Amino acid sequence: MGFSRNSTAISSYSERCQKRTEKAWLGVTRCQSGGGRQGASFSVDSALVQKRPGRLLDNKMPARNKEQEAEVLQWIEDVTGEKLPSQPYEDVLRDGVILCNLINKIAPGSVKKIQTKGTNFQLMENIQRFQAALKKYGVPEEEIFQTADLFERRNIPQVTLCLYALGRLTQKHPEYTGPRLGPKMADENKRAFTEEQLRASEGEVNLQMGFNKGASQSGHGGFGNTRHM
């Protein structure tokens, strides 16, 4: 009998806690339709949702640069020797065929198999093979676009930035002598110094610091003392 009463009390307490929780959730913003309780609906306050930690408030895609896109297409034509179709930028690149041809011209044999026709899944494999070839060529992973960025047109500017990164990187590959994309990278200026030059510069630094051949300011009583007028 005592066990039954305890079970009932626990069950009743759990129900009250659950109801209070539901009220707290559903009472954030109450939107009634028809003026009465019947058919009432509730929604979470958007302001509270936006204040949740870690939520990205601005999902806007970076602005597209038509001049850069035109420059990329012209560069692809120059490298591959193919006349590209007169279609929107993203449609020209979308199936990945032209991208695979591009990387094969820059680094022959990078993509072994290219799907010119097929399902969406097969065409997306072209993009994935192109991405793998970029990594192997040395393009940083953070600069490589995602498959959906191009195939689903989620972030076309990132595609452009990636192709500029590829064009920039070709300048570090002496075996590539084709057309360039973007500004010329600064040449590395390495200098070789002899042992005599290094020793001479070391002596100059020591002299400037006051430690030439054991010389120092020890015994100089005026250093750090207050000047008396």
C-alpha positions in Angstrom: 0.0 0.0 0.0 2.8 2.4 0.9 4.6 1.5 -2.3 1.5 2.4 -4.4 1.1 5.8 -2.7 4.8 6.6 -3.3 4.5 5.6 -7.0 1.4 7.8 -7.4 3.2 10.8 -5.7 6.3 10.4 -8.0 4.1 10.1 -11.1 2.1 13.2 -10.2 5.3 15.2 -9.5 6.8 14.1 -12.8 3.6 15.2 -14.7 3.7 18.6 -13.0 7.4 19.1 -13.9 6.7 18.1 -17.5 3.7 20.6 -17.8 5.8 23.4 -16.4 8.6 22.7 -18.9 6.0 22.6 -21.8 4.6 25.9 -20.6 8.0 27.5 -20.5 8.7 26.4 -24.0 5.4 27.1 -25.6 4.9 30.4 -23.7 7.8 32.1 -25.4 5.6 33.5 -28.2 1.9 32.7 -28.4 0.2 33.2 -31.8 -3.5 32.6 -31.6 -5.6 32.2 -34.7 -9.3 32.9 -34.7 -9.3 34.8 -31.4 -9.9 31.7 -29.2 -7.9 28.9 -27.7 -9.2 26.4 -30.2 -6.7 26.1 -33.1 -4.0 28.1 -31.2 -0.5 27.6 -32.4 2.9 28.6 -30.9 6.2 29.6 -32.3 9.6 30.2 -30.8 10.7 33.8 -30.6 13.2 34.4 -33.5 15.2 36.8 -31.3 15.9 34.0 -28.8 16.9 31.7 -31.6 19.4 34.3 -33.0 20.9 34.7 -29.6 21.8 31.1 -29.2 25.6 30.6 -29.0 27.3 29.4 -32.2 24.4 30.3 -34.5 25.5 31.9 -37.8 23.4 35.0 -38.1 24.5 36.1 -41.6 24.4 33.3 -44.2 24.9 35.7 -47.1 27.2 34.4 -49.8 30.1 36.7 -50.8 29.4 38.9 -53.8 30.3 37.6 -57.2 32.9 39.3 -59.3 31.9 39.1 -63.0 35.3 40.4 -64.1 37.1 37.7 -62.3 34.8 35.1 -63.6 35.3 36.3 -67.2 39.1 36.2 -66.6 38.9 32.6 -65.2 37.0 31.4 -68.3 39.4 33.1 -70.6 42.3 31.5 -68.8 40.7 28.1 -69.1 40.2 28.6 -72.8 43.9 29.7 -73.2 45.2 26.7 -71.2 43.0 24.0 -72.7 42.8 25.4 -76.2 39.0 24.8 -76.2 36.3 27.3 -77.0 33.9 27.3 -74.0 30.1 27.3 -74.6 28.3 30.6 -74.3 26.5 29.8 -71.0 26.5 31.3 -67.5 29.8 30.8 -65.7 28.5 28.3 -63.2 26.8 26.2 -65.9 30.0 26.0 -67.9 31.9 24.5 -64.9 29.1 22.6 -63.2 29.6 19.1 -64.6 33.4 19.2 -63.8 34.4 18.1 -67.3 36.1 21.3 -68.2 37.8 21.5 -64.8 39.2 18.0 -65.3 40.5 18.9 -68.7 42.1 22.0 -67.2 44.0 20.2 -64.5 45.1 17.6 -67.0 46.6 20.3 -69.2 48.4 21.8 -66.2 49.5 18.5 -64.7 49.1 15.7 -67.3 47.5 12.5 -66.0 46.0 14.1 -62.9 42.4 12.8 -63.7 42.3 9.4 -65.3 38.6 9.1 -65.9 36.2 11.9 -66.9 32.4 11.3 -67.1 31.1 13.4 -70.0 27.6 12.0 -69.5 25.6 10.3 -66.8 23.7 10.9 -63.6 24.2 13.8 -61.2 26.2 11.5 -59.0 28.5 10.5 -61.8 29.0 14.2 -62.8 29.8 15.1 -59.2 32.5 12.5 -59.3 34.3 14.7 -61.9 34.3 17.5 -59.4 35.6 15.3 -56.7 38.4 14.0 -58.9 39.3 17.6 -59.8 39.5 18.5 -56.0 41.7 15.5 -55.3 44.0 16.6 -58.2 44.2 20.1 -56.7 45.3 18.7 -53.3 48.0 16.6 -55.0 49.2 19.7 -57.0 49.5 21.6 -53.8 46.5 23.9 -53.5 45.8 24.4 -49.8 42.7 22.4 -48.7 41.1 25.5 -47.2 41.1 27.2 -50.6 39.4 24.3 -52.4 35.6 24.7 -52.8 33.1 22.0 -51.8 31.3 19.9 -54.4 28.0 21.5 -53.5 29.5 25.0 -53.9 29.6 24.4 -57.6 27.1 21.6 -58.4 24.3 23.1 -56.3 25.5 26.7 -56.9 25.9 27.3 -53.1 29.0 29.4 -53.2 30.2 30.3 -56.7 32.7 33.0 -55.5 34.6 30.2 -53.6 34.9 28.3 -56.9 36.5 31.4 -58.4 38.9 31.9 -55.5 39.9 28.3 -55.8 40.7 28.6 -59.5 42.7 31.7 -58.8 44.6 29.8 -56.2 45.4 27.1 -58.8 46.5 29.7 -61.3 48.7 31.3 -58.7 50.3 28.0 -57.8 51.3 27.2 -61.3 53.9 29.9 -61.0 55.7 27.6 -58.4 55.8 24.7 -60.9 58.6 25.3 -63.3 57.4 22.4 -65.5 54.3 24.5 -66.4 54.9 27.1 -69.0 51.3 27.8 -70.1 49.2 31.0 -69.6 49.1 32.6 -66.2 46.1 33.7 -64.1 46.3 36.7 -61.8 49.3 38.9 -60.9 52.8 37.6 -61.0 54.2 36.3 -57.7 57.2 37.9 -56.2 60.5 36.1 -57.0 62.3 34.6 -54.0 65.5 36.6 -53.3 67.9 34.2 -51.6 71.2 35.6 -50.5 74.4 33.7 -49.6 76.9 35.2 -47.1 80.5 34.1 -46.6 81.8 33.3 -43.1 83.8 36.6 -43.1 80.7 38.6 -43.9 78.8 36.9 -41.1 81.6 37.5 -38.6 81.9 41.1 -39.6 78.1 41.7 -39.2 78.2 40.0 -35.8 81.0 42.4 -34.7 78.9 45.4 -35.8 75.9 44.2 -33.8 78.0 43.6 -30.7 79.6 47.0 -31.0 76.2 48.7 -31.2 75.0 46.9 -28.1 78.1 47.9 -26.1 79.7 44.4 -25.8 82.6 44.6 -28.2 85.4 42.4 -26.9 84.3 42.6 -23.3 83.6 46.3 -23.2 80.5 47.2 -21.1 79.1 50.0 -19.1 79.9 48.5 -15.8 81.5 51.1 -13.5 79.7 54.0 -15.1 78.3 55.5 -12.0 76.0 58.0 -13.7 73.8 55.4 -15.4 70.3 55.3 -13.8 71.1 58.0 -11.1 68.9 61.0 -10.5 70.4 64.2 -11.7 70.7 66.8 -8.9 70.3 70.4 -9.8 
